[in-house]
Amino acid sequence: MNRDDLLKDDIKIIFDEETSEMEFTDKMMESVLDQTTRSGKGKIRRILNYELQIPLIPAAVAVAAIFAVSILPEGILEKQYRLTAIEMAGSQVMVQEDKEVTRK
C-alpha cells in the first residue's frame, strides 16, 4: 500500500467516527430533495457550484501570448509598402521602396 491509500483509509476512519452518531431523517431527505429539484433555482445553483478545472501550462502560455501581443507597438504586424509612381513615356511605373537592414 502506498501513502495515498493509507491517507484515504485514515480519512475514512475519522469520517466514520464523526458520523456514527448522526442520523439522516426523513425531514432532512425532503430538504435535500427540495434543494436539488430540476427547477430554475436548482439549475442556477448547480451551475454556480460547478468546479472549473483549467490546466496550468496552457493557461500560462495563453496569458503570456496575450501579454506579448498587447505590448507590441501598434502597426508592427502590418506590412507597410511605400510606392512611388514614376511616369515614363506616357505610362506610370510603380516602384516599391524596401526597408534595408544594415549594421551600424
C-alpha positions as CSV (number, residue, x, y, z in Angstrom):
1,M,0.0,0.0,0.0
2,N,1.2,3.4,-0.8
3,R,0.9,6.6,1.3
4,D,-2.2,7.8,-0.6
5,D,-4.1,4.6,0.3
6,L,-3.2,4.9,3.9
7,L,-4.3,8.6,4.0
8,K,-7.6,7.6,2.4
9,D,-8.1,4.9,5.0
10,D,-7.3,7.3,7.8
11,I,-9.8,9.9,6.5
12,K,-12.5,7.2,6.1
13,I,-12.0,6.0,9.7
14,I,-12.2,9.6,11.0
15,F,-15.3,10.3,9.0
16,D,-17.0,7.1,10.2
17,E,-16.2,8.0,13.8
18,E,-17.6,11.5,13.5
19,T,-20.7,10.5,11.6
20,S,-21.6,7.4,13.6
21,E,-24.0,9.4,15.9
22,M,-25.7,11.2,13.0
23,E,-29.0,10.1,11.5
24,F,-30.4,11.0,8.2
25,T,-34.1,11.7,8.9
26,D,-37.0,11.9,6.5
27,K,-37.2,15.6,7.1
28,M,-33.5,16.0,6.0
29,M,-34.2,13.8,3.0
30,E,-37.1,16.1,1.9
31,S,-35.0,19.2,2.4
32,V,-32.2,17.8,0.2
33,L,-34.7,16.7,-2.5
34,D,-36.3,20.1,-2.4
35,Q,-33.0,21.8,-3.0
36,T,-31.9,19.5,-5.8
37,T,-35.1,19.6,-7.9
38,R,-35.0,20.5,-11.6
39,S,-36.4,24.0,-11.1
40,G,-34.7,27.1,-12.4
41,K,-33.3,27.9,-9.0
42,G,-31.8,24.4,-8.7
43,K,-30.2,24.7,-12.2
44,I,-28.7,28.0,-11.3
45,R,-27.3,26.6,-8.1
46,R,-25.8,23.7,-10.0
47,I,-24.1,26.0,-12.5
48,L,-22.7,28.2,-9.7
49,N,-21.4,25.2,-7.8
50,Y,-19.7,23.8,-10.9
51,E,-15.9,23.3,-10.5
52,L,-13.9,24.6,-13.4
53,Q,-10.5,22.9,-14.0
54,I,-8.0,24.7,-16.2
55,P,-4.6,23.2,-17.0
56,L,-1.9,25.4,-15.7
57,I,0.7,25.3,-18.5
58,P,-1.7,26.1,-21.4
59,A,-3.3,28.8,-19.4
60,A,0.1,30.4,-18.6
61,V,1.1,30.2,-22.3
62,A,-2.2,31.9,-23.3
63,V,-1.7,34.7,-20.8
64,A,1.9,35.2,-21.9
65,A,0.8,35.3,-25.6
66,I,-1.9,37.9,-24.8
67,F,0.6,39.9,-22.8
68,A,3.2,39.8,-25.6
69,V,0.7,40.9,-28.3
70,S,-0.5,43.7,-26.1
71,I,2.9,45.3,-25.6
72,L,3.8,45.2,-29.3
73,P,4.0,48.6,-31.0
74,E,0.9,49.5,-33.0
75,G,1.1,48.5,-36.6
76,I,4.2,46.3,-36.3
77,L,2.3,43.2,-37.6
78,E,1.0,45.1,-40.7
79,K,3.3,45.1,-43.8
80,Q,3.7,48.7,-45.0
81,Y,4.6,49.4,-48.6
82,R,5.9,52.7,-49.9
83,L,5.0,53.1,-53.5
84,T,6.2,55.8,-55.8
85,A,4.7,56.4,-59.2
86,I,7.2,57.3,-62.0
87,E,5.9,58.4,-65.3
88,M,7.8,57.1,-68.3
89,A,6.8,57.6,-71.9
90,G,3.1,58.3,-71.2
91,S,2.7,55.4,-68.7
92,Q,3.1,55.1,-65.0
93,V,5.5,52.7,-63.3
94,M,5.0,51.8,-59.7
95,V,8.3,51.4,-57.7
96,Q,8.3,49.9,-54.2
97,E,10.8,51.1,-51.7
98,D,12.1,48.3,-49.5
99,K,13.4,48.7,-46.0
100,E,17.0,47.8,-45.6
101,V,18.5,46.3,-42.5
102,T,22.2,47.3,-42.0
103,R,24.7,47.0,-39.3
104,K,25.8,50.2,-37.6
